[in-house]
Amino acid sequence: MSHELLTILIGASPLAELRGALPMAIGIFKFSPFKAYILSVLGNIIIIPFVLLFLIKFSNYLMHHSYYVNRFFTWLFERTRRKHTKQFEIWGTLALFIFTAIPLPLTGAWSACAAAFVFGVDFWKAVASIALGVLAAGLIVLAVTLSVINIF
């Protein structure tokens, strides 16, 4: 498997995402910072619409085929949207962007997709917000990676 494809796949993975792919591409594969950034971000952005669509389709399928899952999702959606609708209408897309842009564990594109799904954010607004957050997170991770490499 080529190093480029491996970087994209790690960028698309749910745990490492670009926070693992970018440092690996620069430190291990010796890619240029530009190439590492592009491949890592590409891998992380590619999965966004697929994850959102999967969550929507899979939950609909489960809700129609399981009484208990239907009750759980109905309770979850009603409770979440009742308690946070006003805040999320105002801050929703910005919150998704910030949440995705912060390069900490469990704050990447996969988690943001789950949040967008639970809060009922419009599909295309969610895709755009999360993708912009991935771009910003990539810049932050790139800066930290290059700083660490220069120190050592």
C-alpha angles and dihedrals in degrees: 000000000000120000090237093056091044090053091051092047093049089048088054095046117108098234108035099030114161091323087073101028098054099051090043092051092051100035103037106020093037094225119165112262090249094052092044091050094048095047095044094047092044091055092048096046096045093066097051100087092039093052092047093048091046092052092049096045095041094049091048090050093049093045091054094046104039127050093201095048089048091053092047096049092043090052093045095048096043093047096044095045094043093053099039108024097105094047092045093048088056101035104017103109093034090049091052090050094050093043091053095041095056104091098217129121114284094013100097136107095287093055092043090053089053091049092048089050095049094045093045097238114178109268098238094041089052093048092050095045094047093045091052089048090053090052091051093045089051091056091049093048090046092052092048092046093050091046092052091047091050092049093052 
